[in-house]
Amino acid sequence: MDRSPEKPLDDRLPPDTGTFGLSLFLVSLSVLFAASLLAYGIIRSSAVGRGVSYGTLHVPSALWLSTAVILASSVSIHLALRAVRTGRQHTFRRAMVVTAILGLAFLIVQAPSLYRLLQSHEAFRDRNIYLYGLILMLIGLHALHVIGGLMPLGVVTGRALQGRYHAGRYEGVRYCAMYWHFLDVVWLFMFGVLWTMK
């Protein structure tokens, strides 16, 4: 009996399976970050009701710069996705490299802020105030997800430079863009909550 050669796994999966799977993953991460921010809000606001004063939290000003950097990286990956869809390879490759550089720059800019928050946490811990530790945990959690995102972003950028993506095949770019936009939105919410409730 003549059997046709086995199709690659990608051809046997329903269309948009990868997008659906990544969407489920991002929803689960959204719940994690939302729960963490909710816990911060409850702890911060309940202290007022109990007559506990944490004073004014000092959010490092460098976090404004890191916010600008992650916004710029979100714009650059959007431009990369649009460029690969329309066959503009040079613009696509350049935008992917810029996104990878900005992602790394985000972590570099955040490192001193995390160190300052750690110092603040140690100073306030002696007074049984652990709010800086919670803020440090929130920002550190986001930074870990950025590090996790930089790995596939680096792989996709390398493949982009090799010319392995084109208008008919750019799933890896789309997945990176989805994840990177997610990190951007989470950071904006997180930074907004920290700034308004300081």
URZIGI-V452388 format. One record per residue. PSI is psi as a letter, one per 20 degrees, with the letter a starting at -180 (none if undefined). OMEGA is omega as a letter, one per 40 degrees, with the letter a starting at -180 (NA if undefined). Layout:
psi: <PSI;PSI>
omega: <OMEGA;OMEGA>
This chain:
psi: <p;p;p;q;q;p;q;q;h;h;i;i;q;q;q;k;g;g;g;g;g;h;g;g;g;h;g;h;h;g;g;g;h;g;h;g;h;g;g;g;g;g;g;g;h;h;h;g;h;j;j;p;o;i;a;p;p;n;p;p;h;i;h;g;g;h;g;h;g;h;g;h;h;h;g;h;h;g;h;g;g;h;g;h;h;j;j;n;g;g;g;g;g;g;h;g;g;g;g;g;g;h;g;h;h;g;h;g;h;h;g;h;g;h;g;g;h;g;g;g;g;h;g;h;h;h;j;k;o;j;h;h;h;g;g;g;g;g;h;h;g;g;h;h;h;g;g;h;h;h;g;h;g;g;g;h;g;g;h;g;h;i;k;i;q;a;h;i;o;k;g;h;g;g;g;g;g;g;g;h;h;g;h;g;g;g;g;g;g;g;h;g;g;g;g;h;k;none>
omega: <a;i;i;a;a;i;i;a;a;a;a;a;i;i;i;i;i;i;i;i;i;i;i;i;a;i;i;i;i;i;i;a;i;i;i;i;i;i;i;a;i;a;a;a;a;i;i;i;i;i;i;i;i;a;i;i;a;i;a;a;i;i;i;i;i;i;i;a;a;i;i;i;i;i;a;i;i;i;i;a;i;a;a;i;a;i;i;a;a;i;i;a;a;a;i;i;i;i;i;i;i;i;i;i;i;a;a;i;a;a;i;i;i;i;i;i;i;i;i;i;a;a;a;a;i;i;a;i;a;a;i;i;i;i;i;i;a;a;i;i;i;i;i;i;i;i;i;i;a;a;i;i;i;i;a;i;i;i;i;i;i;i;a;i;i;a;a;a;a;a;a;i;i;i;i;i;i;a;a;i;i;i;i;a;i;a;i;i;a;a;i;i;a;a;a;a;a;NA>
